[in-house]
Structures are given as C-alpha cells and as structure tokens.
Amino acid sequence: MEIDPLLHRKPVELSGGQKQRTAIGRAIVREPKVFLFDEPIAHLDAKLRSHMRGELKHLQRDLETTTVYVTHDQLEGMSMADRIAVMHEGVLQQLGTPEEIYNQPTNEFVAGFVGEPPMNFLDCSLERTNVGLTVVHSGFRLALSEHQASLLTAGGAEADVRIGIRPDNLAIEPGADGALGRAGRDLRGRAARRRHDRRCHHRRPPGDGEDQDRAHGRARRSLPHRLRCGQVARLRHKHRRRLLVGPSATTQAERSTRMQLSKDDLLTAYRTMRRIREFEERLHIEFATGDIPGFVHLYAGEEASGVGVCMHLDDRDRIASTHRGHGHCIAKGCDMDGMMAEIYGRRDGLCGGKGGSMHIADLDKGMMGANGIVGGGPPLICGAGLAAKQLRTGGVAIAFVGDGGFNQGTTFESLNLASVWNLPCVFVVENNGYAESTGSKWSIACDDAADRASGFNMPGVVVDGHDFFAVHEVAGEAIKRAREGGGPSLLECKLNRYYGHFEGDAQTYRAPDEVKKLRETRDCLAMFREKVTGAGLLDDAALDAIDSESEAQVDGAVAKAKVAPPPNAADLLTDVYVSY
C-alpha cells in the first residue's frame, strides 16, 4: 500500500489519498470475509490511482476474499472485476462479466455507459425486402437474420430501431466524394496520424454537436493511407460487433437464445458436451490402469468452446485440433467407439490404432486431425480454407489452438496468410491459462490474445469459454462472415481445464483447490443447465436422461475397445502412401 513512510504520522496529518490507502491497509489486516470498497482510490493522483488498481487486483487474487467495489470509473470496473453490476438511478441494469457487459449490453444505457469513447447510436428504419427484414440508414443497409427480425417485431408491429456500433469497430480510410460513407455523415475535420502509438484522433468541425463528437470518436487502428489536413475521410465498419436496440429491451432469457436455438438444438448441445465430459472423465480413470499406450491430454472443462463452435459446421467444413483433441473430434461428429479403440491402439480405431490420442483424424467428418505439434493445425487450415475458396464449396476451416500454440511462428504465419488471401478461416484460441505449466499471463505480452488480431487486419473477439451461449453467438458471427467471403476472424475463448497438461501431470503450478473451485463455480455443463432450466427451455429430467445415456455410451465404447484386436504385422507398412 506504500504507507510505510506514513506510519509515524497522526490521521490529521494525512492527505485524503493517504487516508484512503491507510484505511485499506487497516481493512486487510482484519482478514475479513468480504471487502466493501466505496470509491477507495478516488482522491489519488492519476499515477498512484493506476498503481493502486493493480495492487488491489493482486490483493484480491492473493487473499481470495470476495470484494464489493463501488465506483463511477468504468475503467476500474472493467479492469478489476470478475462480475459487474451496472446501476442507474437505483435500478440494476445488467449483471455480468466485463466481456458480457461490453459485448452484450442489455440496453442502451449500458451500451452508452461502458466504453470510451462510448458506443455510437444511429437511428434507422426497417424495410421488408425479398430477402427479409433490413435495417436501413442513409449510409448503409443491414440484412437481419430471421431470429433478429423476430425480436425486433415481437410486439406485432414493425418499428424504427437504433443500431449501436463501437468506435473501436470502425476503421478510417480516405473517401473519394466527401461522404462519410457507412456512417452517413460528413467528416471534414482534421486527421493526424501519430507515429508513436499508431492511433488516429479525429477532431469534430467547429459547431458540430456533442453527439457527433461521439460518432467521430477515436479509431484504434492505423490508417491504411496517410491523410492530409482537410482531406475527407470515410468511416468503414470492419468488425461484425453490432448491438441492435429494438422496440423494447430484451430479457436475459431472450438473449440466451438469440442465435435461434430450438429445443432440439439445446438438447444436442448438452448431449455433445456431456458425451465429451463422460469420455474424458472415463479416460482419466482408464489411463491409470496402464492399458492405454502413449500420452493422453484431456479436454474436460473446455466443452462449451468446441461444441459452441462446431454446432455451426457441416460436412463441407474442416477443423484442425491440438494434442487436446478428443472434445473437438466428438463435437465434429466422430464416432466415439472408433475414437476409444484408437486411443487403446486397436485395429478398429479411426486410424487403425496407429495414431493414438494425439493423432485421431476422420477426414470423412472434416476432422483433419489432432496434432502432437504445437501450432501445427493453423497451416493445415489455411490449406483447407484455400481449397474451399477455390472450389467454391461454401465451406469454412477452423483451427483450434491453445495459448501456448498461439505463440508459435506457424500460427502467426497462418494468420497473416489467411488475411492476405482472404481465406474462409476462423482461428479459435482456447486459452486455458497454461501453456503446459507456464501461465499465459507470463507468456503472452498482451492482456488478451485476441488483441493480436488487429495486426493481421481481422476481427478479434474475447469470449467466456465456459458459456456455451456466448461462444455459440460469436462463433456464429465469425463463421457466417467467413462463408460470405468476409475473410478470417480470431476468437479467444477464455476457459479452464480440469486435469493436468497430460495424464500424470502433478500440477504443482496450480493453486490449492483451484480446480475444485472451478468445478463448483465455472463448470460449463452446470452453467448450461442453470440457464436452460431457469428460462423454462428444458427440464432437469431431460438433461438427467442425457447424463445416463452418455455414461452408458462411454461404458460401451470402453468395453469394445478392451476386447478389440491390435494391429498385426501386415498393417505396419499400410497407410504410408496414397496408393501402392
């Protein structure tokens, strides 16, 4: 708390900021169960306030004490909180993680309050066309999905809407005719390119209103061309992060199913996640018997990511996995009996028992393979994406990579190539916090892996990888964008694994009870169950039946694998060449 020099002073001799720091220190030594902070660093100077934010965050983590922190400073809330409650005039507007508050605000107040500069709001009208309902503005047209249209017309009548776009989702480029382009406004202000931080600030013309100052804002992207003073610029919406504020605010339950998930879709999602969990939990037990050869890396805890992404895919699409690939295989539709036989090294396995856990592949299902090479999947996906583009199949290619693989040169080269060739690829970074035993906070220089997307001129989105609905929504946007020729995207799913890097990993690098707490508070299956039953979409009986069914399927797969024959000597020289 940097209060050592103050210990000899009396309270009357302390400044307001010094009193605040001393009060925090007094609270800490009492070892309370809950900290209650009310604007605790408001009176500190800017430098010390920034330092204290970091110190308080470290204290909360180290002391593992619940903290209720009241502030009007959104930077403090977004950077320090695990969950945020946004209040307005004494009424709770939204409760969620910082990512949910920023990317999925429940109403216009939250959207305008969070973010600096705040979100831009444009008044638009609705128009029916031969392709459905379209949002119309003087500078752009936006076709809506059937589900979006149903939300906006839920009251029975079509009404005008407001569309929200974050300033950091706008790129700035020179215009040819003096129009502001997609934002539909003139911008004849002064533009200056700052070389030291590669950010561009636009000043509004004299006499413009405060609302236009918001719209012009600041774009956190470098200019593709250098603008001269007085030159007209065009704002171009690059990323697909929009908020539609309809005739009435949507409820939390409506937001949970906004991606048109039917009851059958929800049952499929839960069934697939539960199958993965049962498969991995059983492998954890079976590997300890010594009957399974090679290494095994378990996906338990990360199910919402693989399933949330792969539910948007079909037989045209290809995925490439990592060494932790069982979940991706099941999510893409691979046969569990064949997978289990492969892991046991049996001839009936998907790869004839020659690949094992780290090299399961099924090209008929679009599964290009798990991969023992860290960062080995992204280059394969560039090839798959190029094939889909050249053959015009409409397919997309998905590369799953961990936070360790995301630091590999192969991944960087693939991101660049996919962007240069505008390939229909989506790169999914499953950041479980550890590259083997090295924490990602030590190995990745930026706060979020998705921040690197801007360096490759592609959208980058961070999402809670424990939340199936959040992953499903953002993955759907990225995959739709790729199918329509919009190019690659980067999706970072922040999640956790329940087991070690490999089976046998002592996990001495993890905090005591870390996994126990994750299972209790951040389990993706429990979160899914709570949401769908709470919203009345599914009942516990249907989910319990899936639990029993999945357990029986895994039991059967293990039983078959144990008695299946291994490869014989004649199999040794097969599968080496395409033809003989």
N, C-alpha and C positions, 0 to 999 in steps of 0.2 A: 504493500500500500504506500510505500515511500513516506512513512510517517516517523521514521527513526529520529530525524532532526527536531521533531515536534514534541517528543515525549517529555521534555523538561518544562514545556510551556503550560500555562493555565488556559482553560477554554476561552476566556475573554481575549486572549492574545492571538487567537487563531482566526484566519480569514474564513469566509463561507465555504470555499472549496476544501480548506484544511479540516474544517469541522466535519464535512461530509465524509472525507476519507477516514477520519478518526472514528466516526460513527460506524462505518462499515467494518473497520477492524474490531471494534467492540462487539459487533454482532457475530463476527466469525468465531471469536474465542469462546462464545457461549455455546457453540456447537448445536445450533437449533435444528429442528426437523424441517422448517420452512423459513426461507428468507423472504421478507417483504420489503421491496425497494420502491420508493416513490421519488422518481427523478433524482437518483442518487448522485449523478455527476453533472447536473445542470449548471452548477456555478463554477465549474472548472474551465480553464482556458482550453482552446481548441487542441493544442498539442497534448496536454495532460488528459483531456477527455478521450482522445483517441487511444492513448496508452491504457487508460483505465478500462475502456471497453474490453480490450484484450485480456487484461488482468482478471476482470470479473468473469469473463467466459472461462478462463483457465481455472479459476477458483470453483466455479460451479461444477466443472467437469471433475476436478480432483477431489472435492469434498462430497460429490454425489448427493447434493442437497437440493431439493425442489426449491425453485426460485420464482416468486411472482414479482414481476418488474413492470412498473407503470411508467410510461414515457410518452411524450409527444413527438419524440425524434424517431422517425421511421427507420433511419439508418441503424440506430441501436436495436430496434425491434427485429429488423431483417437480418442483421449480422449476428445477434446474440441468442435469439430464441430458437427453441425446438418447436414450439407452437405459439401462435399469436392470436389474441382475441382483439378484434378491431371494434371499438366502441364509438358511437355517435349519439350525443345527447342522451346518454344513459342507456342506450339500447344496443345490444350485441348485434353487430352486422355480419361478422363471419369469424369462425374459429378454424384454424388450420395451420399447416406448416408454412414457413416462409415461401416455399416454392408454390404451394397451393394458393396462398394469398396473392402472390404476384401473377401467376399464370392463369388462375381460375377464380378471379374475384366474383363474388355472388351478386354484386350490384354496382351501380355507377359510382356511389360514394367510395367504396373500397378501391375500385379501379382508379379513381382520380386521386385518392389519398396516398396510395402506395406507388412509389416510383418517382424518380427525379431525373429529368422533368416528368410531370405526370402524363398519364395516357391522354392521347388526343381523341376527341369525340366529334364525329361528323354526323349531321342529320341526313338521313337517307329515306328513300321511299321504296315500297315494294311493288314489283311488277310481275305479272304472270306471263311467261313465255312458253314456247313449245318444249322447253327442257325443264320447266318447273318454275318455282318462285325465285326471283332475282332481286338482290338489293341494288338499287340504282342511285348513283351520285353523279354530280356533274363531271367528275374526273375519273370514275371507274364504274364497273359493273361486277357484282359478285354473285355467282350462282350458288344457291343453297342446296344442301342435301335434303332428302325428304324429312329426316328427323328434325333438322334445324327449322325447316319450314313449318313443321307441325308445332314446334314450341312457340314460334312467333305468331301463329294463328290459333293458339289454343283457346282463345276466347270466342272463336267463331267468326271474327271479322278481321280482315287484314288492316294493319295499322302501320304508320310510319315507324321507323326504327332508328336507333343511333348505333353506329359502329365504332368500336374503340380499337385504336392501334397504338402500340407502344412506340415512343420515339426511337428506341434502340432497334426497332424492327424496320426502320426506314433507312434507305441508302440515298446518298446525294450524288447527282450526276448532272452535267451540263444539259440544258434544254435548248431546243432549236428555235422555238416560236414564241417564247416569252410566257408560255403557260406553265403552271406549276405541275402539270401532269396529273398523276393519280390522286393527289391530294386536292386537286381542283381549285388551287389558289395561286395568286401571283406572288412570287418571291423575288423582289428586285433589291434585296438587301446586299450587304457587303459580305463576301465569303472569304475566309482566310484559312489557308492550310498551315497548321502548326506542325513543324517537322519534329519537334521534341517529343510529342506524345501521340502524333498521328490522329488527332481528333480535330473535327471541324466545328466551329461555333458560327451560327448564323444570327445576325442582329436584325430585328424587325425594322421595317421602314418607319420613319417618324410618322406618328399619327395612327398607327395600327393599334388595335385593341389588345388588352391583356390576353384574351383568348387566342389571338393569333400568335402571340409570343409563345404560348404553349405548343401550338401546332408546328411552329418553326423549330423550336427546341434545339437539341443537340444530337447529332447522329454519331454514334460511337463506331464509325467505320472510316477508313481512309478514302479519300476521293479517288475515283479511277482516273480523273484528269485534273489538272490544276486549274482552279477557277480564278479569274481576274476580278478585281473590284468592279462592281456594276454589272457583271455578267449575270444572265438569267440562269437559274438552276432549276432542276426538276427533282421532286421527291419521288422515289420509287420504292414501293413496298416489296421488300425482299423476302422476309420470313413469313411463315404462314401462321403467325400467332395473332389471332384477332379475338375480340370479345364482342359478341352481339348482345346489346341491351335491348330486350324485346319490349312488348307492351306491358309486361309485368315481370318482376324478378322471379327467377326460377328457384325452386326449393332445392335443398341439399339432395333429396332423393331423386329429383329430376336430373340434377347434374350428374349423379352417379350412373345414370343410364342414358346419357345424351348421345352415345355412339350407337343407338339403335340395337341394343342388345335385347333379344327376345328371351322368353323363359328358357327355350331350348339352348340358346347361346350361353346363358348363365349356367345352366346345368353342365354344358360341355366344358366351359371354362373351369368350373370347380372340379369336374371329373378328371380333367387333364392334370391340373395342379395336384390333386390328391393322388393320382397314379404316380406322378413323379416323386412325391413325398414318400409314399409307401415303398417304391422301388429303391430309393436311396437309403431309407432307414433300414430296410432289409439287407441291403448290400453292406451297410456298416456292421451288421451282425455276422453275416456270412464271411466277410473278409477276415474276420478274427479267427475263423476256424482253420485258415491256411489252405483252403481248397481253391481259392481264386488266384491265378498267376498274375504277375505284373503289378503295376500301380493302379490305384483307384482314387479318383478325385470326385467328391460328392457335391451335388447341386442343391441339397436341402436348404431351404430358407430363401432361395432365389427364384422360386417357381413363377411368381407373378410376372417377372420380366420375360422369360421365354414364352410363356403362354400368352401374355398380353400382346406380344409382337406377332407370334406365329398364327394367331387366330385370324389375322388379316390375309394370310397367304393361301395359295392354292398350288396345284400341280405344276403351274408354269414357273413357280418361284424357286429360288435356290438359297440355301443357308450354308454358312461355314461356321464351325464351332471351335471350341478351345479344348484343352485337356479335360475341362469340367463339362463334358458334353452330353451326359445322359438326359438331362432335362430338355435340351434342345432337340434331341432325337425324338423323344416322346411327344413333345409339342408339335413337331413337324409330321407326326403320324407314323413313325417307325414302329414295327412290331415288337412288343415287349418280350415275347418268347424268344425271338431271334436275337434281341439285344442281350438278354440274360445268358443265352447259350454262347454268344460271342465273348462276353465277359468271363465266362467259365472256360473259354478256349475250346469250344466244341465245334464239331464239323457242321452242325446245323445252324451255327451263328450267322449273322448277317454278312460277315466277311469270311465265312468258313473257319472261324476260330483262329484266324491269323492276325487279326488286328488288336483284339482285346479292348479294354475300357477306353483307352486314349485314341483309338483309331476306328471307332464304329462309323460306318458310312452306309447309306442306302440311296443310290442315285435315282432309283425309281420314285422315291419320295421327295427328291430335291434336297436330300441331306448329303452335302459334299464331304462330310466327314468331321469327326473330332480331330484334334491335331495336337501332337506332342510338342510341336514347335511353337514357342511363344510368339505371337504375332504372325503366325503362318496363314491364318484364314483370310485377312483382308486382300492380299494379292489375288487369291483364288476368286474372290467375289468380284473383283474388277473384271476378271475374265468372263465370269458368268453374266455380269451386267452388260459387258460389251456384246456378248452373244445375243442376249435378249434384245438389245438395241438394234443390232444389225439384222437379226431375223424378224424383228417387229412382232415378237410374241406377246408383248404387254407384260412380260414377267419382270420381277424385281429381284435383286440379290441382297441378302442380309449377312453382314459379318458381325458375329458376336466376338467380343474381345474383352479381356479383363483390364483392370487398371495397370497391371504390370505390362501386358502386351501393348497397351496404348502408348507406352514409352518407346516401343521398338521402331527402328527406322523403316521396316517394312510397312508398318501401319501409316506412318507419315507419308511415305511414297504413294501408298494406295489412296489416301485421302486426296492428295494432290492430283493423281492421275484421274480419279473419279470425277473431280471437279473440272479438270481441263477437258476431258472427253464428255462431260455432262452425262455420266452414266446413271442408270436407274438403280442406285445402290443406297442402302441405309447402313450406317456403322453404329452398332449398339455397344456402348461401353458399360459393362456390368461391373461397377465399382463397388466391390465388397469391402473396401478399406484396407486390404492387404495384398501385396504382391509377394506371394509365399509368406514370409514373416515380416516383410517391410511395410510399415504403414504408408498409405497413399499420401498422407499429409507431409511425409518426408520425401517421397519420391516424385511427386508431381508439383511443379513450381506454382501453378495457378490454383485458385480455390476450387474451381470446377473444371473437369476435363473438357466439358462442352465449350469452355471459353476458347479453346484452340480452333473451333470451327471457323471463326471469322478469318483466321489466317489462310483458310482454304476456300474462302468465298462461298460458304454453305451455311445453312441454318444450324444452330446448336441449341439443344433443349436439355435442361436438367429435370428429372422427374423422380418422385419417390418410388423406388423399385419394389417396395413392399405392397404398394397399392395397385392391384390389378387394373382398376378402372382408370387410374391416371396413366399407366403405361399404355393401356389399350387405346386411349384417346390420342395421345401424342404420336404413338406409333402409326395409328391410322392416318393421321395427317401426313406424316413423312412418307409412308408407303404410297398414299394417293398422289402425293406430289411427284414421286419417282415414276409412277405409272403414267402420269400425264406429261412426262418429259421435262419436269422441273429440275431434275438433277438430284445429286446426293444430299443427304442430311446426316447429322450426327446426333445421336440420342444417348444421354448418360443416365443410366438407372443406378441410383444410389441405394444399395441394399446390403445384406449381410449373409454370410454362410454360417451354418450351424456347426460344421465339422472343420477339421484342420485342412491345411493346403492339400494334404494327401492322407490316406488312412495310415495311421501310425504317427502322425504329427502330434507332438506333445503339447503344442500351442502355448508354450511358456511366454510368448509375446503378447498374449491377450490378458486383459484384466480379470481378476477373480469374479466369478458369477456373470461375466459379460454375456455369454451365450444364454445362460438361464434367464437373464433379464430380457434379452432379445426375443426368446421364445414366448415370454409372458406378455410382452408389450408390442412387438412389431412382427408378429407372425402373419404372413400374407394370407394364409388359409383362414385364420381366425378373423382377420380384418374383413375378408370377403364375406364370411358367414354373417358377421355382425351387420354389415351393410345391407345385404340382400334380405335377411330376415327382419331387420329393423324397418326396412321400406316395404315389407309385405310382398316382396317379389318371389321369394322361395321360403319354404318352411324347413324346420330342423329335420323332420322325418325324411324328406327327400335327400338332404345332404348326408344324413346318417346312413341311408341306404347306399349312397355312393361310396362312403367310407368302407363299408363292409364289402361291397363289390370289388373295390380296388385292392383291398387286402387279400381277397381270395384270388384275384388275378395274379398278383405278385407271388403268392404261395405256389400257384400252379406253374408259373414260369421258372421258379427255383427248382421245383421238383423235376420238371422236364430237363432242365439243364444238367442236373446232377447225374442223370442216367444216360444222357446223350453221348454218342461216341466221339472221341477226339479225332483230329485229322490223322490220316495214315501217311506212310512214307511216300506214296504216289502223289499226294497233294502238295508235296514240298516244292515241286517245280511248276505247279499251275499258278495262274494269276500273275505271271511275271510279264508276259507280253499280251497284247491285244489279241493276236492270233498266232498260231503255231504252224 
